[in-house]
């Protein structure tokens, strides 16, 4: 998940609860799906860059496939610190880097760049999405592909209420997530209230709040942005399936080159 220069504060506190917030995600299934997409469209790919990798769970699942040389990046040092700890415990060889996806270093190129879990929805206008896509295009190798997913207005309209959540992490962080979609704006708001509890869980030692805003995009909007950025659409898939996306799809995975 992303953190960029324009919103440095978000994910500062969320990092400690992020794995619990994402606990229903089956990263092995996601890794298998992304691998299937790569094998279909660029089977010779080796060098992979993940943008907005969060705490590294997907990168670690991709590494288990033993197919790719992986660089995983995020702009949040808090996220990367957790990712590196998890990787060290597993003896991983993933390279972890702090990268702002608005300013991707061009010293290396990659056969596959992935940006998933609707991270692009945090880029809240089409002009800025175009800037990200242009940055990606600049570091794709010859025949390289960019795999990016995004959520549509239908997704938020259907699922916003279901995303309300609460819990306590193993290291005594209690959190509440309040999800709200404002259709007129096309913005999906997620408010997180995070409390650090004492060992006996009876006392609140610290309390913080983060509000995350995601912009929903239609397939037509993202297609236009990709074309303007000079990227060619290879495929558009419906959610985690290799079937063609439509204007009614809730989550869309685009393959660009």
C-alpha positions in Angstrom: 0.0 0.0 0.0 1.3 3.4 -0.9 2.8 6.3 0.9 4.1 9.2 -1.1 5.6 12.6 -0.5 2.2 14.3 -0.5 0.8 12.2 2.3 3.7 11.2 4.5 1.7 10.8 7.7 -0.6 8.0 6.6 0.7 4.5 7.3 2.9 5.9 10.0 0.7 4.4 12.6 -1.2 1.9 10.5 1.9 -0.2 9.9 1.6 -1.8 13.3 -1.9 -3.1 12.6 -1.7 -3.5 8.8 -1.3 -7.3 8.8 -4.3 -7.6 11.0 -6.4 -5.3 8.8 -5.4 -7.4 5.8 -5.8 -10.7 7.6 -8.4 -12.1 5.2 -6.1 -11.7 2.2 -4.7 -15.0 0.9 -1.4 -13.8 -0.4 -0.5 -17.2 -1.8 -3.6 -17.1 -4.0 -2.7 -13.6 -5.1 0.8 -14.7 -5.9 -0.4 -17.7 -7.9 -2.8 -15.4 -9.8 -0.1 -12.8 -10.6 2.3 -15.6 -11.6 -0.4 -16.9 -14.0 -0.8 -13.4 -15.5 3.0 -13.2 -16.0 3.3 -16.6 -17.5 0.6 -15.8 -20.0 2.0 -12.4 -21.1 5.7 -12.5 -20.3 6.9 -16.0 -19.5 10.6 -15.0 -19.7 10.3 -12.3 -17.0 12.8 -12.5 -14.2 13.3 -9.0 -12.6 10.3 -7.9 -10.7 9.6 -4.6 -8.9 6.6 -4.3 -6.5 5.4 -0.8 -5.8 3.6 0.0 -2.6 4.5 -3.4 -1.1 3.3 -2.6 2.4 4.7 -5.1 5.0 5.9 -7.3 2.2 3.5 -10.3 2.5 2.8 -10.5 -1.3 6.5 -10.2 -2.2 7.3 -13.0 0.2 4.6 -15.2 -1.3 5.9 -14.4 -4.8 9.5 -15.4 -3.7 8.2 -18.8 -2.7 7.5 -19.5 -6.4 11.2 -19.3 -7.0 10.7 -17.6 -10.4 11.7 -14.0 -9.9 14.4 -11.7 -8.7 12.3 -9.4 -6.5 12.7 -5.8 -5.5 9.9 -4.7 -3.2 9.3 -1.0 -2.4 7.2 1.3 -0.3 7.6 5.0 0.7 6.8 4.2 4.3 9.8 3.2 6.4 7.5 1.9 9.0 6.0 -0.6 6.5 9.5 -1.5 5.2 10.8 -2.1 8.7 8.2 -4.7 9.3 8.7 -6.2 5.9 12.5 -6.6 6.5 11.9 -8.2 9.9 9.5 -10.8 8.3 12.0 -11.4 5.5 14.9 -11.9 7.8 13.0 -14.4 9.8 12.3 -16.4 6.6 15.8 -16.1 5.1 14.5 -14.1 2.2 16.7 -12.6 -0.6 14.2 -9.9 -1.6 15.7 -6.4 -2.0 13.7 -3.8 0.0 13.8 -0.2 -1.1 12.1 3.1 -0.2 10.6 4.4 -3.4 8.1 7.1 -4.1 6.1 5.9 -7.1 6.0 9.5 -8.4 9.8 9.4 -8.6 11.0 5.9 -9.5 14.8 5.7 -9.8 15.8 4.9 -13.4 19.1 3.2 -12.6 17.4 -0.2 -13.1 14.8 -1.7 -15.4 12.3 -4.5 -14.6 10.6 -7.2 -16.6 7.5 -7.0 -14.4 6.3 -4.2 -12.3 3.3 -4.8 -10.0 1.1 -2.4 -8.0 -1.7 -4.2 -6.3 -4.4 -4.1 -3.6 -5.9 -1.0 -5.2 -2.9 1.1 -4.3 -3.4 3.2 -7.4 -6.7 4.3 -5.9 -4.8 6.3 -3.4 -3.6 8.5 -6.3 -6.7 10.7 -6.3 -6.9 12.3 -9.7 -6.3 11.0 -13.3 -3.4 13.5 -13.9 -1.5 12.1 -11.0 -2.2 8.5 -12.1 -0.8 9.4 -15.4 2.4 10.6 -13.7 2.7 7.3 -11.9 2.2 5.4 -15.2 4.8 7.5 -16.9 7.3 6.7 -14.2 6.6 3.0 -14.5 7.0 3.1 -18.3 10.4 4.7 -17.8 11.7 1.6 -15.9 10.1 -1.2 -17.8 12.5 -3.3 -19.8 12.0 -4.2 -23.4 8.8 -6.3 -23.5 8.3 -5.6 -19.8 4.7 -5.6 -18.4 3.0 -3.5 -15.7 0.3 -5.3 -13.7 -1.9 -2.9 -11.7 -5.3 -3.4 -10.1 -7.9 -0.8 -9.1 -11.4 -0.7 -7.6 -14.4 0.8 -9.3 -17.3 2.9 -8.0 -19.4 -0.3 -8.0 -16.9 -2.0 -5.6 -17.2 0.7 -3.0 -20.9 1.1 -3.3 -21.3 -2.6 -2.7 -18.7 -3.3 -0.1 -18.0 -0.1 1.9 -20.3 -1.1 4.8 -18.8 -4.6 4.9 -15.3 -3.1 5.5 -16.1 -1.8 9.0 -13.8 -3.7 11.3 -12.1 -3.9 14.7 -9.6 -6.0 16.5 -6.6 -6.3 18.8 -3.2 -7.3 17.5 -0.9 -9.8 19.2 1.3 -6.9 20.4 -1.7 -5.1 22.1 -2.8 -2.6 19.5 -6.6 -2.2 19.4 -8.1 -0.7 16.3 -11.4 0.3 14.8 -11.9 0.8 11.0 -14.8 3.0 9.8 -15.6 2.7 6.1 -17.7 5.2 4.2 -18.2 5.7 0.5 -19.4 9.1 -0.8 -20.8 8.3 -4.2 -21.2 12.0 -5.3 -17.4 12.5 -4.7 -16.3 9.0 -5.9 -14.2 8.9 -2.7 -14.0 6.0 -0.3 -13.0 7.0 3.2 -11.4 4.7 5.7 -10.9 6.1 9.2 -8.6 4.1 11.6 -8.6 4.7 15.3 -5.6 2.9 16.8 -4.8 2.5 20.5 -1.7 1.1 22.1 -2.8 -0.9 25.2 -0.9 -1.9 28.3 0.1 -5.5 28.7 -3.0 -6.3 30.7 -5.1 -4.5 28.0 -6.8 -2.4 30.6 -5.1 1.0 29.9 -4.8 3.0 26.7 -1.2 4.2 26.5 -1.5 6.0 23.2 -4.3 6.8 20.8 -3.9 7.9 17.1 -6.1 8.4 14.1 -5.5 8.1 10.4 -8.0 8.8 7.6 -7.3 7.2 4.2 -9.0 8.4 1.1 -9.2 6.4 -2.1 -10.6 7.6 -5.4 -12.6 5.1 -7.4 -12.0 4.9 -11.1 -13.9 3.5 -14.0 -12.3 1.1 -16.6 -12.7 3.8 -19.2 -10.8 6.4 -17.1 -7.8 4.1 -16.4 -7.7 3.0 -20.0 -7.5 6.6 -21.1 -4.8 7.4 -18.6 -2.7 4.4 -19.7 -3.0 5.4 -23.3 -2.0 9.0 -22.6 1.0 7.8 -20.6 2.1 5.8 -23.7 1.3 2.4 -22.3 -0.4 -0.3 -24.4 -3.1 -2.4 -22.9 -2.4 -6.1 -23.1 -5.3 -7.4 -21.1 -8.0 -6.3 -18.6 -9.1 -9.0 -16.1 -12.0 -9.2 -13.7 -10.8 -9.4 -10.2 -8.6 -12.5 -9.5 -9.6 -14.4 -12.7 -8.3 -14.6 -16.2 -11.6 -13.5 -17.7 -12.2 -10.2 -19.5 -13.2 -7.2 -17.3 -16.2 -5.2 -18.1 -17.6 -1.8 -17.1 -19.5 -3.7 -14.4 -16.4 -5.3 -12.8 -15.8 -4.4 -9.1 -12.0 -4.9 -9.2 -10.0 -4.8 -12.4 -6.4 -6.0 -13.1 -4.8 -4.3 -16.1 -1.8 -5.6 -17.9 0.1 -2.8 -19.7 3.3 -2.6 -21.6 
